[in-house]
Amino acid sequence: MSKADSARDKEIWTSEGPVAIIAWAKPGQLRSLKMDAGLGFFWHHHPERQHRALVEIAAAPQGRVVAVVANSEIIVGFLTFHAPS
């Protein structure tokens, strides 16, 4: 099953296979996904901390997360919008 379910979401094909781009991912959607270990680079190899931060941003009133998901379960890229802390 594809994670690209809303009208804004897209599924695209890459050389590694299809990925879903989830626009304005909800906290529950993000909780059900796993982080690609390669994304841990930005959090000094702690993808679980990064995953928690994405869920928190998505839950914030002005927070937005766009997630790129492979194999219907692994976040391989993301973009966040949130108020400065």
N, CA and C atoms as an extended XYZ file, in Angstrom:
255
Properties=species:S:1:pos:R:3:atomname:S:1:resname:S:1:resid:I:1 pbc="F F F"
N         0.838       -1.189        0.000 N   MET     1
C         0.000        0.000        0.000 CA  MET     1
C         0.879        1.246        0.000 C   MET     1
N         0.529        2.190       -0.778 N   SER     2
C         1.276        3.441       -0.871 CA  SER     2
C         0.917        4.356        0.289 C   SER     2
N         1.904        5.108        0.768 N   LYS     3
C         1.650        6.108        1.801 CA  LYS     3
C         1.163        7.420        1.198 C   LYS     3
N         1.182        7.547       -0.118 N   ALA     4
C         0.719        8.766       -0.786 CA  ALA     4
C        -0.783        8.680       -0.968 C   ALA     4
N        -1.518        9.233        0.006 N   ASP     5
C        -2.964        9.058        0.012 CA  ASP     5
C        -3.774       10.324       -0.244 C   ASP     5
N        -3.283       11.503        0.147 N   SER     6
C        -4.096       12.703       -0.044 CA  SER     6
C        -3.868       13.282       -1.440 C   SER     6
N        -4.690       14.252       -1.797 N   ALA     7
C        -4.606       14.863       -3.131 CA  ALA     7
C        -3.258       15.553       -3.348 C   ALA     7
N        -2.639       16.039       -2.280 N   ARG     8
C        -1.342       16.718       -2.407 CA  ARG     8
C        -0.185       15.740       -2.502 C   ARG     8
N        -0.391       14.509       -2.070 N   ASP     9
C         0.677       13.523       -2.051 CA  ASP     9
C         0.949       13.007       -3.454 C   ASP     9
N         2.172       12.589       -3.676 N   LYS    10
C         2.576       12.083       -4.987 CA  LYS    10
C         3.400       10.815       -4.806 C   LYS    10
N         3.350        9.963       -5.800 N   GLU    11
C         4.262        8.832       -5.850 CA  GLU    11
C         5.082        8.989       -7.117 C   GLU    11
N         6.393        8.922       -6.968 N   ILE    12
C         7.266        9.052       -8.129 CA  ILE    12
C         8.212        7.858       -8.195 C   ILE    12
N         8.691        7.601       -9.383 N   TRP    13
C         9.627        6.497       -9.591 CA  TRP    13
C        11.038        7.044       -9.644 C   TRP    13
N        11.946        6.356       -8.956 N   THR    14
C        13.363        6.704       -8.977 CA  THR    14
C        14.134        5.492       -9.480 C   THR    14
N        15.428        5.635       -9.646 N   SER    15
C        16.245        4.498      -10.073 CA  SER    15
C        16.270        3.399       -9.012 C   SER    15
N        15.901        3.737       -7.768 N   GLU    16
C        15.851        2.753       -6.678 CA  GLU    16
C        14.443        2.214       -6.449 C   GLU    16
N        13.497        2.655       -7.258 N   GLY    17
C        12.108        2.220       -7.101 CA  GLY    17
C        11.215        3.388       -6.721 C   GLY    17
N         9.940        3.112       -6.433 N   PRO    18
C         9.004        4.201       -6.139 CA  PRO    18
C         9.214        4.792       -4.740 C   PRO    18
N         8.940        6.083       -4.630 N   VAL    19
C         8.895        6.750       -3.331 CA  VAL    19
C         7.618        7.577       -3.278 C   VAL    19
N         7.072        7.691       -2.092 N   ALA    20
C         5.889        8.520       -1.877 CA  ALA    20
C         6.337        9.833       -1.256 C   ALA    20
N         5.790       10.926       -1.751 N   ILE    21
C         6.038       12.237       -1.154 CA  ILE    21
C         4.756       12.606       -0.425 C   ILE    21
N         4.843       12.652        0.893 N   ILE    22
C         3.676       12.927        1.735 CA  ILE    22
C         3.720       14.392        2.152 C   ILE    22
N         2.803       15.173        1.606 N   ALA    23
C         2.715       16.585        1.942 CA  ALA    23
C         1.954       16.742        3.257 C   ALA    23
N         2.493       17.543        4.133 N   TRP    24
C         1.893       17.817        5.437 CA  TRP    24
C         1.578       16.520        6.185 C   TRP    24
N         2.611       15.724        6.389 N   ALA    25
C         2.459       14.458        7.118 CA  ALA    25
C         1.941       14.719        8.529 C   ALA    25
N         1.029       13.892        8.961 N   LYS    26
C         0.455       14.007       10.306 CA  LYS    26
C         1.356       13.259       11.303 C   LYS    26
N         1.312       13.655       12.581 N   PRO    27
C         2.155       12.978       13.573 CA  PRO    27
C         1.952       11.461       13.584 C   PRO    27
N         0.701       11.017       13.477 N   GLY    28
C         0.434        9.579       13.475 CA  GLY    28
C         1.054        8.865       12.285 C   GLY    28
N         1.026        9.514       11.127 N   GLN    29
C         1.670        8.934        9.947 CA  GLN    29
C         3.164        8.782       10.192 C   GLN    29
N         3.771        9.832       10.725 N   LEU    30
C         5.214        9.798       10.957 CA  LEU    30
C         5.593        8.758       12.003 C   LEU    30
N         4.776        8.611       13.053 N   ARG    31
C         5.068        7.611       14.090 CA  ARG    31
C         5.100        6.201       13.512 C   ARG    31
N         4.286        5.957       12.477 N   SER    32
C         4.211        4.617       11.906 CA  SER    32
C         5.372        4.305       10.954 C   SER    32
N         6.208        5.296       10.689 N   LEU    33
C         7.327        5.124        9.764 CA  LEU    33
C         8.646        4.998       10.515 C   LEU    33
N         9.655        4.494        9.831 N   LYS    34
C        11.006        4.393       10.374 CA  LYS    34
C        11.901        5.369        9.625 C   LYS    34
N        12.967        5.806       10.266 N   MET    35
C        13.946        6.684        9.636 CA  MET    35
C        15.024        5.843        8.964 C   MET    35
N        15.416        6.245        7.774 N   ASP    36
C        16.563        5.617        7.125 CA  ASP    36
C        17.799        5.949        7.957 C   ASP    36
N        18.616        4.967        8.223 N   ALA    37
C        19.800        5.178        9.065 CA  ALA    37
C        20.733        6.229        8.477 C   ALA    37
N        20.757        6.383        7.171 N   GLY    38
C        21.613        7.376        6.535 CA  GLY    38
C        21.238        8.801        6.874 C   GLY    38
N        19.996        9.030        7.300 N   LEU    39
C        19.570       10.377        7.675 CA  LEU    39
C        20.104       10.783        9.041 C   LEU    39
N        20.663        9.850        9.795 N   GLY    40
C        21.208       10.154       11.112 CA  GLY    40
C        22.378       11.111       11.077 C   GLY    40
N        22.955       11.326        9.903 N   PHE    41
C        24.078       12.242        9.757 CA  PHE    41
C        23.760       13.609       10.353 C   PHE    41
N        22.543       14.083       10.155 N   PHE    42
C        22.177       15.412       10.616 CA  PHE    42
C        22.029       15.493       12.132 C   PHE    42
N        21.825       14.349       12.778 N   TRP    43
C        21.684       14.323       14.230 CA  TRP    43
C        22.796       13.486       14.834 C   TRP    43
N        23.948       13.527       14.226 N   HIS    44
C        25.117       12.807       14.728 CA  HIS    44
C        24.813       11.323       14.949 C   HIS    44
N        24.198       10.732       13.948 N   HIS    45
C        23.910        9.299       13.915 CA  HIS    45
C        22.895        8.867       14.977 C   HIS    45
N        21.890        9.693       15.216 N   HIS    46
C        20.788        9.354       16.123 CA  HIS    46
C        19.460        9.519       15.388 C   HIS    46
N        19.159        8.628       14.441 N   PRO    47
C        17.912        8.786       13.679 CA  PRO    47
C        16.663        8.757       14.549 C   PRO    47
N        16.705        8.081       15.703 N   GLU    48
C        15.524        8.053       16.571 CA  GLU    48
C        15.233        9.435       17.141 C   GLU    48
N        16.254       10.224       17.438 N   ARG    49
C        16.042       11.605       17.913 CA  ARG    49
C        15.458       12.454       16.801 C   ARG    49
N        15.943       12.262       15.617 N   GLN    50
C        15.441       13.003       14.467 CA  GLN    50
C        13.978       12.633       14.208 C   GLN    50
N        13.655       11.367       14.335 N   HIS    51
C        12.278       10.901       14.138 CA  HIS    51
C        11.344       11.571       15.146 C   HIS    51
N        11.755       11.601       16.417 N   ARG    52
C        10.936       12.264       17.448 CA  ARG    52
C        10.741       13.741       17.123 C   ARG    52
N        11.795       14.402       16.638 N   ALA    53
C        11.694       15.823       16.291 CA  ALA    53
C        10.701       16.039       15.156 C   ALA    53
N        10.696       15.160       14.149 N   LEU    54
C         9.735       15.294       13.050 CA  LEU    54
C         8.301       15.165       13.550 C   LEU    54
N         8.063       14.211       14.447 N   VAL    55
C         6.713       14.029       15.007 CA  VAL    55
C         6.310       15.278       15.786 C   VAL    55
N         7.231       15.843       16.572 N   GLU    56
C         6.931       17.053       17.344 CA  GLU    56
C         6.628       18.235       16.426 C   GLU    56
N         7.393       18.387       15.377 N   ILE    57
C         7.160       19.486       14.428 CA  ILE    57
C         5.793       19.325       13.774 C   ILE    57
N         5.459       18.106       13.348 N   ALA    58
C         4.160       17.861       12.703 CA  ALA    58
C         2.998       18.133       13.661 C   ALA    58
N         3.222       17.936       14.958 N   ALA    59
C         2.169       18.153       15.952 CA  ALA    59
C         2.027       19.620       16.352 C   ALA    59
N         3.030       20.435       16.057 N   ALA    60
C         2.998       21.856       16.433 CA  ALA    60
C         1.960       22.595       15.587 C   ALA    60
N         1.295       23.607       16.168 N   PRO    61
C         0.254       24.343       15.426 CA  PRO    61
C         0.737       24.920       14.091 C   PRO    61
N         1.963       25.417       14.048 N   GLN    62
C         2.479       25.986       12.804 CA  GLN    62
C         3.518       25.076       12.143 C   GLN    62
N         3.628       23.846       12.611 N   GLY    63
C         4.621       22.933       12.068 CA  GLY    63
C         4.091       22.154       10.877 C   GLY    63
N         4.955       21.920        9.905 N   ARG    64
C         4.614       21.127        8.725 CA  ARG    64
C         5.801       20.254        8.375 C   ARG    64
N         5.521       19.024        7.993 N   VAL    65
C         6.569       18.098        7.570 CA  VAL    65
C         6.161       17.497        6.236 C   VAL    65
N         7.055       17.553        5.274 N   VAL    66
C         6.903       16.849        4.005 CA  VAL    66
C         7.881       15.681        4.094 C   VAL    66
N         7.380       14.462        3.950 N   ALA    67
C         8.230       13.277        4.075 CA  ALA    67
C         8.323       12.539        2.748 C   ALA    67
N         9.507       12.023        2.457 N   VAL    68
C         9.734       11.175        1.291 CA  VAL    68
C         9.919        9.765        1.838 C   VAL    68
N         9.043        8.850        1.409 N   VAL    69
C         8.978        7.521        2.005 CA  VAL    69
C         9.216        6.441        0.954 C   VAL    69
N        10.121        5.532        1.272 N   ALA    70
C        10.398        4.391        0.398 CA  ALA    70
C         9.829        3.121        1.032 C   ALA    70
N         9.448        2.181        0.217 N   ASN    71
C         8.933        0.882        0.681 CA  ASN    71
C         7.761        1.015        1.646 C   ASN    71
N         7.011        2.093        1.546 N   SER    72
C         5.827        2.364        2.384 CA  SER    72
C         6.116        2.430        3.870 C   SER    72
N         7.403        2.522        4.258 N   GLU    73
C         7.676        2.538        5.690 CA  GLU    73
C         8.949        3.258        6.117 C   GLU    73
N         9.809        3.669        5.194 N   ILE    74
C        11.093        4.240        5.583 CA  ILE    74
C        11.212        5.676        5.068 C   ILE    74
N        11.396        6.623        5.999 N   ILE    75
C        11.603        8.021        5.626 CA  ILE    75
C        13.022        8.148        5.080 C   ILE    75
N        13.130        8.530        3.806 N   VAL    76
C        14.439        8.675        3.174 CA  VAL    76
C        14.775       10.143        2.898 C   VAL    76
N        13.836       11.031        3.179 N   GLY    77
C        14.057       12.456        3.022 CA  GLY    77
C        12.914       13.220        3.655 C   GLY    77
N        13.147       14.468        3.981 N   PHE    78
C        12.082       15.275        4.580 CA  PHE    78
C        12.398       16.748        4.439 C   PHE    78
N        11.366       17.546        4.625 N   LEU    79
C        11.463       18.999        4.633 CA  LEU    79
C        10.553       19.469        5.757 C   LEU    79
N        11.027       20.387        6.583 N   THR    80
C        10.198       20.870        7.694 CA  THR    80
C         9.994       22.377        7.582 C   THR    80
N         8.840       22.810        8.067 N   PHE    81
C         8.502       24.217        8.212 CA  PHE    81
C         8.008       24.379        9.638 C   PHE    81
N         8.600       25.314       10.386 N   HIS    82
C         8.136       25.544       11.749 CA  HIS    82
C         8.593       26.912       12.227 C   HIS    82
N         7.929       27.382       13.250 N   ALA    83
C         8.308       28.668       13.833 CA  ALA    83
C         9.671       28.524       14.503 C   ALA    83
N        10.468       29.578       14.503 N   PRO    84
C        11.774       29.494       15.161 CA  PRO    84
C        11.606       29.255       16.653 C   PRO    84
N        12.568       28.542       17.221 N   SER    85
C        12.482       28.266       18.662 CA  SER    85
C        13.302       29.249       19.460 C   SER    85
